[in-house]
């Protein structure tokens, strides 16, 4: 049987995971600035298996509009270049010796607005995760036996307060990412 503090702690952990996941999703969305995490979702066909790019190469952002990718194994250069080109990020890598340069094109106004919509969709998924943790915890609190009603009510208020805090964190992330995307 669970106790109220255990349930509240579990809810906090689930909500924090939802916020962290939203942060991670946002880092993969391209804004005007180069970020090595932009290529985190790219998978490279290496040694017969699709592998994350960061396991077969080192990604760096030496300039605001340029990423560089340095393969650990030179024989994977073509595969890495192809994976970046086919990733759907609209990037056009170019190999220079052992280094792959990935210039980031300037985003059009229309593309920026599309990215903002994607950010809002991802943020809503994060909010849903937070609300789901709240709903699950509230129903478990209600089912507790041999716990005074006052304690249950207080616990439900605490869980709601946690929910509000985590939703606010996601909203803060949205505003920051939106400003980053819309910055010209």
N, C-alpha and C positions, 0 to 999 in steps of 0.2 A: 504494500500500500504506500502511496506517495504522500508527502506532506506538502503543505502550502509553499514553504520556502523552496522545496525541490522543484515543484511545478513552476514557480515564478522564475527560478534560475534557468530551467529548461526553456521556458518561453523566451527569456532574454537571449540565450544562446541561439535559438532558431531565428529570432529577429535579427541578431547581429550577423548571422550567416546570410540572410536575405540582403542586408545592406552591403556586405562585403561582395556578394555575388553581383549586385548592381554596379558597384565600383569597378569590378573586374570586367564586366560587360562594357561599361563606358570606356574603359581604357583601350578597347579594341575598335572604337569608333574614331574614324579619322577626322581630326579638326585641321586647322591651318598649320599646326606645328608637328614636326616629326617626333615620333616617340617609338622606341624599340618595341613596346608592347603592341603597337599597331599590327605587327606581323605574327603575334602569338597564335593566331588561329590558322596560320598557313601550315599545311602538311606537305612534306617532301617525300617523293617515292625514293627511298634509299635502302639499299641492301634487300630489296624485295618486299619492303614493308613501308606503309605511309608513316612518317615520323614527324613530330613537331619540329619546326624550323630551328628553334632554339637548342635542339639536341644535336643538330648537324652543322650549325654555324653560329658565329657570334654576330649579333646585331647591335649596331651603334647609331647614334644620331649626332654626327659631328657638326651639323648646321641645322637651322630651323626648318629648312625645306629639303633635307637630304637624309636618307638612311643608307648605311653601308652594311653589307652582309659579307662576312669573311668565313667561307666554308672551312671546317676542320679537315675535311678530306677534299683535295682539289678535284678529284674525279666526279664529285657531286655538283660542281658549279652549274652545269647545264640543267640538271634536274631542279636545283634550287631556283634558278632563273625562271624556268617554266612554271614552277609551283607559285611563285610570286605573281607572274603574269596571269595565271589562270585562277587566282584567288578571289576574283570579283571585287577587288579593292580599287580597280582602275589605275593600277600602277604599271609602269613600263621600265623594268630593270635593264641595266646595261653592264656587261662584264668588262672590266679593265684589268687584265692580268689575273691575279688571284682574288681580286676584290669585285663584288657586285655593288654597283651604285644604284640606288633607287630614289630618283628625284620625285618629290611630291608636287603634283600639279596644283595650281591655285584652284580652289573650289568655286564653282559658279554659285550665284545667289539661289538658284533653284535647287542645286545639290545640297547646299547648306540647309535649306528648309526641309528637304527630305531627311537629312541626317537628324535634324531636330525632332522630326516625327518619330524616327527610330529610337532616339533617346527617350522620348515620352513613353513609347511602347515598352521599352526595357524597364523604365522606372515603374510603370504600372505593374509589371511582372514582379518587381521587388516589393511593391506595396502589397500585392496579393499574397506574397510569401509571408510578410509581416502579419497581415490580417488572418491568414490561415493559422499561424502560430497562436495568435490571440484566441481564435475560435476554439481550437483544440484544447488550449489551456483552460479556457472558461468552462468548457463542458466537463473537463476532468475535475475542476474545482467544485462544480455543482454536484458531482457524483460522490464526493468525499463524504464518508460517514463519520459520526462521532466528532464532528467539527461544528462549533457554534456558527449560526447564521451570520452573526456580526463579523466573524473572522473571514467567512466566505466573501461577504460583501466587500470588506476591506481588501482582500486579495484580488477580487475582480477589478476594483478601482486601481490597484497597483499595476495590474496587467494592462489595463487601458492606458495608464500613464506611460508605461513602457512602449506600448503600441504607438502612441502619439509622438514620443521621442524619436523612435526609429523611422516613422513616416516623415518627420521633420528632417531627419538626416538625409533621407532619400531626396526630399524636395531641395535641400541645399545642394546636393550633388547635381540635380537636374539644372539648377540655375547656373552653377559653375560651368557645367559642360556646354550648356546652351550658349553662354557668353563666349566660351572658347571657340565654339563652332562658328558663331556669327561674327567673330572678330575678323576684320579684313586686313 
